[in-house]
Amino acid sequence: MSAPTGIQISPELASAFSDAVDSRNTRFLKVSIENETLVPSHTVAPSGTLEQDLDRLTDILEDNVPAYVLVRLDDPPTEWLAIYYVPDTAKVRDKMLYAATRNTLTKSLGSTHFTDNIFATSKDDLGAEAYAKHKRHVAAPPPMSAREKEMEEVKAAEREAGGRSYEGSRARQNHVGQGVGLKWSDEAQKAIEDMGASEGSHLVVLSIDPATETLLLSSAQEIDVSNLGSSIPATDPSYAFFAWPQSITSPPRREIVPIYSCPSASPVRHRMLYSSAVLSVVRNVKDILSSSGSTSTLASRKVETSDPSELDEKYLAAELGLVGSDAPTSATGLPSDVPDNKPKFARPKGPGRKR
């Protein structure tokens, strides 16, 4: 871990990077340390693909002078690559200074912008071919020890022979596994796409065919939130996605609320299947909405219930965290702070004091 140097980014660098992020007219932003401050020293606009532009990167670097280069990626263009160029022939003090300041650079500009980094000690470490080699190295599986390689070969031989290895207590685990990838029927996918493209309140209810592990469309309708509870099956598990235009928040917004309903009276095997697949289904819906070009977004939380009849505006607001001291009252009179009726965790009492 590098020691802090006290060097900070200059206002000019902060402004230059912000403009580069917003305008997308910058491929390279070269950063140098001058007068104990990180400053922008050179900017290069894109002239082709990332690989084509990388071959021109060495033109802005010096053989013996360290530098940082911030590189905009093509896919996606919102992400950046940080290059730390510290040549072996640089002065020892410069090497130490640039090595110790690299974390300050990315953290000060916003670490979330940078999804990859390269450490280069010569110009030969840069360019399109070197970057392709770097990506192959990152994508490669981690090296295995001799013991791990031996075990992997044994498992491969067992799979090839069609045999089963001893699983111990794991043999009793649910056959569904941790997270199920279900097949989607065309009707179910079309209903999600239509809901994303629609406006107003809209409910899509999905169920699983246990025999084929396929998601089926149970119902799709326009309903008001007051009828939500009665529109979801009361005895069988289901996944519901409710497009809810609500005015509880400021400003009002319409978002799609994932609802996992698992009535207590439903068969245990079905409950296990639905429980294992819920996260996968929510991710699938998010992908379907995104790929269809919908501007609708999923709520940040999913709602779970064992009794669909309790689903109403008040319940949704509490489960989604839309109520609180700073949340306004809804048009239907929903109070800004709904009491939580769920049992609270009771801290156990400590042992009595000895006399």
Secondary structure as UniProt FT lines:
FT   STRAND          8..9
FT   HELIX           11..23
FT   STRAND          28..34
FT   TURN            35..36
FT   STRAND          37..44
FT   HELIX           50..54
FT   TURN            55..56
FT   HELIX           57..60
FT   STRAND          67..72
FT   TURN            77..78
FT   STRAND          80..85
FT   TURN            88..89
FT   HELIX           92..109
FT   HELIX           111..113
FT   STRAND          114..120
FT   HELIX           123..125
FT   HELIX           128..139
FT   HELIX           146..161
FT   HELIX           168..172
FT   TURN            175..176
FT   STRAND          183..184
FT   HELIX           186..197
FT   STRAND          202..209
FT   TURN            210..213
FT   STRAND          214..221
FT   HELIX           225..227
FT   HELIX           229..231
FT   STRAND          238..246
FT   STRAND          253..261
FT   TURN            264..265
FT   HELIX           268..291
FT   TURN            292..293
FT   STRAND          303..305
FT   HELIX           308..310
FT   HELIX           313..319
FT   TURN            320..321
FT   TURN            325..326
FT   TURN            331..332
//
